[in-house]
Amino acid sequence: MSKDRKTTELEEGWEYMQNGITKLKGILDGSLEQFSSEEYMMLYTTIYNMCTQKPPNDYSQQLYDKYREAFQVYINSTVLPSIREKHDEFMLRELVKRWVNHKIMVRWLSRFFNYLDRYFIARRSLPPLNEVGLSCFRDLVYQEVHSQAKDAVLDVIGKERDGEQIDRALLKNVLDIYVEIGMSHMDHYANDFEAHMLQGTGAYYSVKAANWIREDSCPDYMIKAEEYLKRERERVSHYLHSSSETKLVEKVQHELLVVNANQLLEKEHSGVRALLRDDKVDDLSRMFRLYHKVTRGLEPVSNVFKQHITAEGTALLQQAEDAASSQAANGGVQEQVLIRKIIELHDKYMTYVTDCFQNHTLFHKAMKEAFEIFCNKTVAGSSSAELLATFCDTILRKGGSEKLSDEAIEETLEKVSLQRI
C-alpha cells in the first residue's frame, strides 16, 4: 500500500458506495445494465481503502453497520410497500420477486464489502455479511408477511385439492423462502407453514372421509383414498419440502384409513367379508396396499380373513356331518370328499395370501389358526387326525375314488403334509 495514498473520509467514501448501491437497485428493477469490471473494482477498492487506513480513519465497524443499514433502508422504502399493496397470489408473486432480488443484492454487496468478511468480521467473530443481509429480510419482511403468505399458499393448495389448475412453481418458490430464511434450520418452515398445512389437511380429509364413508362402497372408497394419497405425495415432489412427506401421508392415512376403519372394513355389502365372499382379488390387493402402511392397520383385515376361512371350513365339516348321517354306508367316500374340499379351500386362500396379501406373516398366521380351529373338530365321531390317516391310507392303496396317477397321489400327499391340515 502506498504511504502517499489519500485518506478517504467516511462521508466521502460512503457517498461513493451509495451511488453503487443505487445502481444495484436499478439493475434489480431492470432499468440499468450490469456493473462493468472497472465499476466493480472501484467499489471494492473503496471499501478496502476505508478498512485499511490507520486509526482513527479505519472505518471497518462503521462500514459493517452501514452495510446492514443499506438493506434496512431499501427494504423499508421499496420492498415492504410493494408487498403490502398486493394480496393473495399477487402478493406471493411480489414476495418471491423481492426475495430473489434481495439475494442478488446480498451477493453483490457482499462482494463489494468482501474485505470486511475476510478480516474485520473474522477477527471479531461477527455474523458474516451474507447472514447479516439475509437476516434483514427475515426480520423486516418475513416476520411481517409470513402469516399472510401462509394463508395464501394454503388457499391455493385447497384449490388444487378441489381440482383447479394452479401455479405449482409459484408455491415452490414461496415455500423455498420459508426454508432458506432459516439459514440451515427448518424451524420457520416447520412452525410457520408446515404445522398449519398439516392441520388444514386433517380438516380437509376429515370432511372428505365423512362424505365418502356415507356414500361409497368399500372398494370405491379405497380407490379414492389411494388416488388422493398419490396426489399428496405428488404435492411433496412439486412444491412441499421433502421433510413433509412422511408427516403429510400419515395425516391423510389417519383421516381416511384409521378414523373410519371399522365402518369401512365392516360395510355390510362391500366390506372385507363381502370382498372375500365374492373373490374381489383386485379390491383385496388394494386394501392390503393401503393398510399395510398404517400402524397395525392389517390386524382387523387379517382377523376378518381368519373368521371367514373358519366359517367356510366349519360349513364344510357340517356338510360332511349331515352327509354322514344320511349316507352311513358311504362313509369312506364322504371322508375323501371332505379332505379334498379342505385341500381346495387351503389352496384357494393360500393364493390370496401370496397374491393379495404379499405373503405377509399376519395372513399366514390367520390362515393357520383358522384351519386349526375347524380341523380339530370331529366329524361323525372321527377326529381330523383319524380322517387324514384314513384318507392317506386310501390314496396310497388304491389312488382314492378318482384312481389318481402316481404323480397326482404324490402331489396330494405333499399338500396334506406341507399344509398340515
Buried (B, 14 or more C-beta within 10 A) or exposed (E): EEEEEEEBEEEEBBEBBEEBBEBBBEBBEEEEEEBEEEEBEBBBEBBBBBBBBEEEBBBBEBBBEBBBEBBEEBBEEBBBEEBEEEEEBEBBBBBBBBBBBBBEBBEBBBBBBBBBBEBBBEEEEBBEBBBBBBBBBBBBBBEEBBEBBBEBBBEBBBEBBEEEEBBBEBBBBBBBBBBBBBEEEEEBBBEBBBEBBBEBBBEBBBEBBEEBBEEBBBBEBBBBBBEBBEEBBEBBEEBBBEBBBEBBBBBBBBBBBBBBBEBBBBBEEBBBBBBBEEEBEEBBBBBBBBBBBBEEBBBBBBBBBBBBBBBBBBEBBEBBBEBBEEEEEEBEBBBBBBBBBBBEBBEEBBEBBEEBBEEBEBBBEBBBEBBBBBBEEEBBEBEBEEBBEBBBEBBEEEBBEEEBEEEBBEEBBEBBEEBEB
